[in-house]
Amino acid sequence: MSLTEARFHDLVDATQQNLEDVFDESGLDVDLENSAGVLTVEFEDGTQLIFSRQEPLRQLWLAARAGGFHFEYDEEYSRWKCHSSDELLSEVVQRLTEEHTDVELDFNEI
């Protein structure tokens, strides 16, 4: 069963808020901007992670220098999983953040 539109938006909103909280509490020098449902994280080196919702597909997309990732919500495990690799959103964000900052943050709650 696919997500309802309301549930999808609630999940994306909560996920983006959790991402913001992790970055806010990390002490890292990052700029966060959340506008029109798009969360942009900009690191000190100017690289960005851009999280956007793709409502028709019920996917959360992540654009990064390393490429684009499309995540679908797995209701059974309550996690966002990459459509192509089955990698969890938390794992991808942790890996990409560490590449840009040399700091390992815990994104397990997203």
C-alpha positions in Angstrom: 0.0 0.0 0.0 1.4 3.4 -1.0 1.6 6.3 1.4 -1.2 8.8 1.4 -0.3 12.4 0.5 -0.8 13.6 4.0 1.3 10.8 5.5 4.0 11.4 3.0 4.2 15.1 3.8 4.2 14.4 7.5 7.1 11.9 7.1 9.2 14.2 5.0 8.5 17.2 7.3 9.6 15.1 10.3 12.7 13.7 8.5 13.8 17.2 7.5 13.3 18.5 11.0 15.3 15.6 12.4 18.1 16.3 9.9 18.1 20.0 10.9 18.2 19.0 14.6 21.2 16.7 14.1 23.1 19.4 12.2 22.1 22.1 14.7 23.3 20.0 17.7 26.6 18.9 15.9 28.5 22.1 16.3 29.5 21.9 12.7 29.7 25.1 10.7 26.9 24.4 8.2 24.2 26.6 6.8 20.7 25.2 6.9 17.8 26.6 4.8 14.4 25.0 4.6 12.2 26.7 2.0 9.1 25.4 0.2 9.7 21.9 1.4 13.4 21.8 0.3 16.1 21.5 2.9 19.6 22.6 1.9 22.6 21.9 4.0 25.7 23.8 2.9 29.1 22.8 4.3 32.1 25.1 5.0 33.7 24.0 1.7 30.6 25.2 -0.3 29.2 21.7 -1.1 25.6 21.0 -0.5 23.1 18.3 0.4 19.7 19.1 -1.0 16.7 17.2 0.3 13.5 17.6 -1.7 10.1 15.8 -1.8 8.9 14.3 -5.0 5.2 14.1 -4.2 3.9 12.2 -7.3 6.4 9.4 -6.7 6.1 9.6 -2.8 9.9 9.8 -2.7 12.4 11.9 -0.8 15.3 12.9 -3.1 18.8 13.8 -2.0 21.1 15.7 -4.4 24.8 15.7 -3.6 28.1 16.1 -5.3 28.3 12.3 -5.2 25.1 12.0 -7.2 21.3 11.8 -6.8 19.6 9.4 -4.4 15.9 8.5 -4.4 14.4 7.2 -1.2 11.1 5.5 -0.6 9.6 5.0 2.9 9.5 1.5 4.2 6.5 1.3 6.5 7.6 -2.1 7.9 10.9 -0.8 9.2 9.9 2.9 9.5 12.9 4.0 7.5 13.7 5.7 4.2 15.5 3.3 1.8 17.3 4.1 -1.4 15.2 3.0 -4.4 18.3 1.6 -6.3 20.6 0.4 -3.5 18.4 -0.3 -0.5 20.9 1.8 1.5 19.2 3.7 4.3 18.9 7.5 4.2 20.7 7.7 7.6 23.6 5.7 6.1 23.9 7.9 3.0 23.7 11.2 4.9 26.2 10.0 7.5 28.7 8.9 4.8 28.3 12.1 2.8 28.6 14.4 5.9 31.7 12.6 7.0 33.2 13.0 3.5 32.6 16.8 3.7 33.5 17.4 7.4 35.6 14.4 8.6 33.1 14.2 11.5 30.9 11.2 12.1 27.4 12.2 13.1 24.6 9.9 14.2 21.6 10.0 11.9 20.1 6.8 13.1 16.9 8.6 14.2 16.0 9.8 10.7 
